[in-house]
C-alpha cells in the first residue's frame, strides 16, 4: 500500500509585517496547505479579499530556482482553476470575535496525492518557502498562519507544476501589446488577473482579446474574447465566479484563464521546447496593469 506523511511546517505563527523562511521536507511533496486563522472584528465578518491581502507573496524555490511565485490572489485563482474553488473559508457566524479560518492549496501536481506528478525528493536546505506577510487589518484579530506538507515518500514523479507571476505594467494606451512567456516546458494554462471589469458606461476590459503565438505562429488560441473566456470558466468552477454584488461570488473576481488543458490529461497542452519565442498578443480595450501567471508542467 502507498504511504503518505502529513506534517506541520509552521504551527499557528502570529502574523506580522515580516518575511521569514522555513525549509520544506526532503521527501517528494504532493502539495502544501496554507491556513490563516483569526477572529472577526468590528462586528462584521472578515472577507476573503481582506484575508488574501494579509499575504504579499507565496514563493517556493528549489536550489534558488522559483517553482511557485504568486501573489495570494493568483494562488486563489490557481486553486479555482485546478480544484473549482478559490480556497475554503470557515466561519459559521458573522458575529464579532467569531473564529474564522481560510485555507489555500499550494500544488505541485494537477491532481493531489499523485505519485507521478508531484515535487521530487530534495536534500536538506534545498527547498525553502519564504513567508511574506503583513499585519492583518482591523477586521481580523489574533491572526495566525499555519503551513502543512503532504509528502509521498515512495513517489518517483515524472513531472511537477511550475507557476511564476509576471506583473505587466500599464501600457498607457489601448491596442495590441506583446507579453513574453517562459520557454522550455509544457503550458497548461495562462492565469490572468485584470485591473478592471467593465463599468456602467462601457463594455471594455483591460484586455478585450488575447491570443498565443509560438515562434510568431498562432497556437491553440488564435483569438479569444475575454468575456467568452470568463463564460467558459463554467467547465472548471462549480459555482458563481462573479455576478451581481448582492449575489456575491468566488474570489478572485476580475480574473480568468486561457486553458490549454481542457481535458485535464495533457492532450492539448502547448509544448514550448525548442521554441525561440512564446508570447501572448493582448489587445487592450483600455490601459491598465495586469498580472499574468503561466501554469507550466515541467518534466523531471
C-alpha positions as CSV (number, residue, x, y, z in Angstrom):
1,X,0.0,0.0,0.0
2,X,1.1,3.5,-0.8
3,X,2.4,5.7,2.1
4,X,2.0,9.4,2.8
5,X,3.2,11.7,5.6
6,X,1.3,14.8,6.6
7,X,3.4,17.1,8.7
8,X,3.1,20.6,10.2
9,X,5.8,23.0,9.0
10,X,4.5,26.2,10.6
11,X,2.2,25.9,13.6
12,X,0.0,29.0,14.4
13,X,2.7,31.6,13.8
14,X,1.5,35.0,14.9
15,X,1.1,37.1,11.8
16,X,3.2,40.3,11.4
17,X,4.7,42.5,8.7
18,X,7.7,40.4,8.0
19,X,9.5,37.9,5.8
20,X,10.7,34.6,7.3
21,X,11.7,31.3,5.7
22,X,11.1,27.7,6.6
23,X,12.6,24.6,4.9
24,X,10.3,22.0,3.4
25,X,10.7,18.3,4.0
26,X,13.1,16.3,1.8
27,X,10.5,13.6,0.7
28,X,8.5,14.1,-2.5
29,X,5.7,16.6,-1.8
30,X,2.2,16.4,-3.3
31,X,1.1,19.8,-2.0
32,X,1.2,22.3,0.8
33,X,-1.8,23.6,2.8
34,X,-1.6,27.3,3.8
35,X,-4.1,28.4,6.5
36,X,-4.9,31.8,8.1
37,X,-6.9,31.8,11.3
38,X,-8.2,34.7,13.4
39,X,-11.4,36.3,14.7
40,X,-14.0,38.6,13.2
41,X,-13.6,42.1,14.5
42,X,-15.6,45.3,14.2
43,X,-18.8,43.3,14.5
44,X,-18.5,42.1,10.9
45,X,-17.2,39.1,9.0
46,X,-13.7,39.5,7.5
47,X,-13.9,38.9,3.8
48,X,-11.8,36.6,1.7
49,X,-10.4,39.6,-0.2
50,X,-9.2,41.1,3.1
51,X,-7.7,37.8,4.1
52,X,-5.8,37.5,0.8
53,X,-4.3,40.9,1.3
54,X,-2.6,39.7,4.5
55,X,-0.1,37.7,2.4
56,X,2.1,39.6,-0.1
57,X,3.7,36.7,-1.9
58,X,3.9,32.9,-1.9
59,X,7.3,31.7,-3.1
60,X,8.7,28.2,-3.2
61,X,12.3,27.8,-4.5
62,X,14.4,24.7,-5.3
63,X,18.2,25.4,-5.2
64,X,17.4,29.1,-5.8
65,X,15.1,28.5,-8.8
66,X,11.5,29.6,-8.4
67,X,8.9,26.8,-8.6
68,X,5.9,28.8,-7.3
69,X,6.0,32.6,-7.2
70,X,2.5,34.0,-6.9
71,X,0.6,36.7,-5.1
72,X,-2.1,35.3,-2.8
73,X,-4.8,36.4,-5.2
74,X,-3.2,34.4,-8.0
75,X,-2.8,31.4,-5.8
76,X,-6.5,31.6,-5.1
77,X,-7.0,31.8,-8.9
78,X,-4.8,28.7,-9.4
79,X,-6.9,26.9,-6.8
80,X,-10.0,27.9,-8.7
81,X,-8.6,26.6,-12.0
82,X,-7.4,23.3,-10.6
83,X,-10.0,22.5,-7.9
84,X,-13.1,24.6,-8.7
85,X,-12.8,26.7,-5.5
86,X,-10.7,29.8,-4.7
87,X,-9.9,28.5,-1.2
88,X,-12.0,27.2,1.7
89,X,-13.3,29.7,4.3
90,X,-14.8,28.6,7.6
91,X,-16.8,30.9,9.8
92,X,-20.3,29.7,10.9
93,X,-21.3,33.2,12.0
94,X,-20.5,36.8,11.0
95,X,-20.6,37.9,14.6
96,X,-17.8,39.8,16.4
97,X,-15.0,37.6,17.8
98,X,-16.2,34.6,15.8
99,X,-13.3,32.3,14.9
100,X,-12.6,32.1,11.2
101,X,-10.2,30.2,9.0
102,X,-9.2,30.3,5.4
103,X,-7.1,27.7,3.5
104,X,-5.4,27.6,0.2
105,X,-3.5,24.7,-1.6
106,X,0.0,25.2,-2.9
107,X,0.0,22.4,-5.5
108,X,2.9,20.6,-7.2
109,X,0.6,18.5,-9.4
110,X,-2.7,18.9,-11.2
111,X,-4.1,16.2,-9.1
112,X,-3.4,15.9,-5.4
113,X,-1.7,12.8,-4.0
114,X,-0.4,11.8,-7.4
115,X,3.0,10.0,-7.2
116,X,3.6,10.6,-10.9
117,X,3.1,14.4,-10.6
118,X,4.5,16.0,-7.5
119,X,7.8,17.6,-6.5
120,X,10.6,15.1,-6.2
121,X,12.8,14.3,-3.3
122,X,15.3,17.0,-2.3
123,X,18.2,17.5,0.2
124,X,18.2,19.4,3.4
125,X,18.0,23.1,2.9
126,X,17.4,22.9,-0.9
127,X,13.6,23.6,-0.8
128,X,12.7,26.7,1.3
129,X,9.4,28.6,1.4
130,X,9.6,32.2,2.5
131,X,6.5,33.8,4.1
132,X,5.9,37.4,3.2
133,X,3.0,38.8,5.3
134,X,1.6,42.0,6.7
135,X,-0.1,42.9,9.9
136,X,-3.8,41.9,9.4
137,X,-6.4,44.6,9.1
138,X,-8.5,45.6,12.0
139,X,-11.3,43.4,10.6
140,X,-9.3,40.3,11.6
141,X,-7.9,39.9,15.1
142,X,-5.4,37.4,16.7
143,X,-4.4,36.2,13.2
144,X,-2.0,33.2,12.9
145,X,-0.5,31.4,9.9
146,X,0.0,27.7,9.6
147,X,1.5,25.5,6.8
148,X,1.4,21.7,6.4
149,X,3.1,19.5,3.8
150,X,1.7,16.3,2.3
151,X,4.6,14.0,1.5
152,X,4.7,10.9,-0.7
153,X,7.9,9.2,0.4
154,X,7.7,6.3,-2.1
155,X,6.9,8.6,-5.1
156,X,9.2,8.9,-8.2
157,X,7.5,11.6,-10.1
158,X,8.0,12.3,-13.8
159,X,6.8,15.9,-13.7
160,X,5.6,18.8,-11.5
161,X,3.9,22.1,-11.8
162,X,5.6,25.5,-12.1
163,X,3.9,28.9,-11.9
164,X,5.7,32.3,-11.8
165,X,3.8,35.6,-11.8
166,X,4.6,38.4,-14.3
167,X,3.4,41.9,-13.3
168,X,2.7,43.7,-16.6
169,X,2.8,47.5,-16.3
170,X,0.1,49.8,-17.7
171,X,1.0,50.3,-21.4
172,X,-0.5,53.7,-21.3
173,X,-2.9,53.2,-24.2
174,X,-5.4,50.8,-25.7
175,X,-4.3,48.5,-28.6
176,X,-2.1,45.4,-29.0
177,X,0.8,44.6,-26.7
178,X,3.0,41.5,-26.6
179,X,3.8,39.6,-23.4
180,X,6.6,37.1,-23.4
181,X,6.1,33.8,-21.7
182,X,8.7,31.3,-20.4
183,X,10.1,28.6,-22.7
184,X,11.1,25.0,-22.2
185,X,8.1,23.4,-20.5
186,X,4.5,22.4,-21.4
187,X,2.0,25.2,-20.9
188,X,-1.2,24.1,-19.3
189,X,-2.9,27.4,-18.8
190,X,-2.2,31.1,-18.5
191,X,-3.9,32.7,-15.5
192,X,-4.7,36.4,-16.0
193,X,-5.8,39.0,-13.4
194,X,-7.2,42.2,-14.8
195,X,-7.1,45.7,-13.4
196,X,-10.7,46.4,-14.2
197,X,-14.0,44.9,-15.0
198,X,-16.4,46.9,-17.3
199,X,-18.4,49.6,-15.6
200,X,-21.8,51.0,-16.2
201,X,-21.0,53.2,-19.2
202,X,-18.7,51.0,-21.3
203,X,-18.0,47.3,-22.2
204,X,-14.2,47.4,-22.3
205,X,-12.0,45.1,-20.3
206,X,-8.3,45.9,-19.6
207,X,-7.7,43.2,-22.1
208,X,-10.5,42.5,-24.6
209,X,-9.0,39.9,-26.8
210,X,-5.9,37.7,-26.4
211,X,-4.0,35.1,-28.4
212,X,-1.0,32.8,-28.1
213,X,1.9,32.7,-30.5
214,X,4.9,30.3,-30.7
215,X,7.7,31.5,-33.0
216,X,5.2,34.1,-34.3
217,X,2.7,31.4,-35.3
218,X,-0.7,31.3,-33.6
219,X,-1.1,28.2,-31.5
220,X,-4.3,26.9,-29.8
221,X,-6.0,30.1,-29.0
222,X,-5.8,32.2,-32.2
223,X,-8.3,34.7,-30.8
224,X,-10.4,34.7,-27.7
225,X,-12.7,37.4,-26.3
226,X,-12.2,38.0,-22.6
227,X,-15.9,37.8,-22.0
228,X,-16.1,34.3,-23.6
229,X,-13.1,33.0,-21.6
230,X,-14.9,34.2,-18.5
231,X,-18.0,32.3,-19.6
232,X,-16.0,29.1,-20.2
233,X,-14.9,29.1,-16.6
234,X,-18.1,27.1,-16.0
235,X,-16.2,24.0,-17.2
236,X,-13.9,24.1,-14.1
237,X,-15.9,26.1,-11.5
238,X,-18.8,24.6,-9.6
239,X,-20.3,27.9,-8.5
240,X,-20.6,31.6,-9.2
241,X,-17.4,33.3,-10.1
242,X,-18.9,36.8,-10.5
243,X,-22.4,38.0,-10.8
244,X,-24.3,40.8,-9.1
245,X,-23.0,42.5,-5.9
246,X,-25.8,41.0,-3.8
247,X,-25.2,37.5,-5.1
248,X,-21.5,37.7,-4.3
249,X,-19.1,35.2,-5.9
250,X,-15.9,33.3,-5.6
251,X,-12.6,35.2,-5.0
252,X,-10.8,36.4,-7.0
253,X,-13.1,38.2,-9.5
254,X,-11.7,40.2,-12.4
255,X,-9.7,37.1,-13.3
256,X,-9.8,34.4,-16.0
257,X,-7.6,31.9,-17.7
258,X,-6.5,30.7,-21.2
259,X,-7.0,26.9,-20.8
260,X,-4.6,24.6,-22.8
261,X,-5.5,21.5,-20.7
262,X,-9.3,21.5,-21.0
263,X,-9.5,17.7,-20.9
264,X,-7.1,17.6,-17.9
265,X,-5.0,14.9,-19.5
266,X,-2.4,17.0,-21.3
267,X,-3.8,16.3,-24.7
268,X,-3.9,19.9,-25.8
269,X,-1.1,21.5,-23.7
270,X,1.5,23.7,-25.6
271,X,5.0,22.2,-25.9
272,X,7.5,25.1,-25.9
273,X,10.7,23.0,-26.0
274,X,13.0,24.3,-28.7
275,X,10.9,27.4,-29.4
276,X,12.7,30.8,-29.9
277,X,9.8,32.8,-28.5
278,X,6.5,32.2,-26.9
279,X,4.2,35.2,-26.2
280,X,0.7,36.5,-25.8
281,X,-0.7,39.2,-28.0
282,X,-3.1,41.1,-25.8
283,X,-5.5,43.6,-27.3
284,X,-6.1,46.2,-24.5
285,X,-9.6,47.6,-24.5
286,X,-8.3,50.3,-22.1
287,X,-5.0,51.0,-20.5
288,X,-4.3,49.2,-17.2
289,X,-1.9,46.9,-15.4
290,X,-2.5,43.1,-15.5
291,X,-1.0,40.1,-13.8
292,X,-0.1,37.0,-15.8
293,X,0.9,33.6,-14.3
294,X,1.6,30.8,-16.8
295,X,1.0,27.4,-15.4
296,X,3.6,25.0,-16.7
297,X,4.3,21.3,-16.5
298,X,8.0,20.6,-16.1
299,X,9.3,17.1,-17.0
300,X,11.9,15.9,-14.5
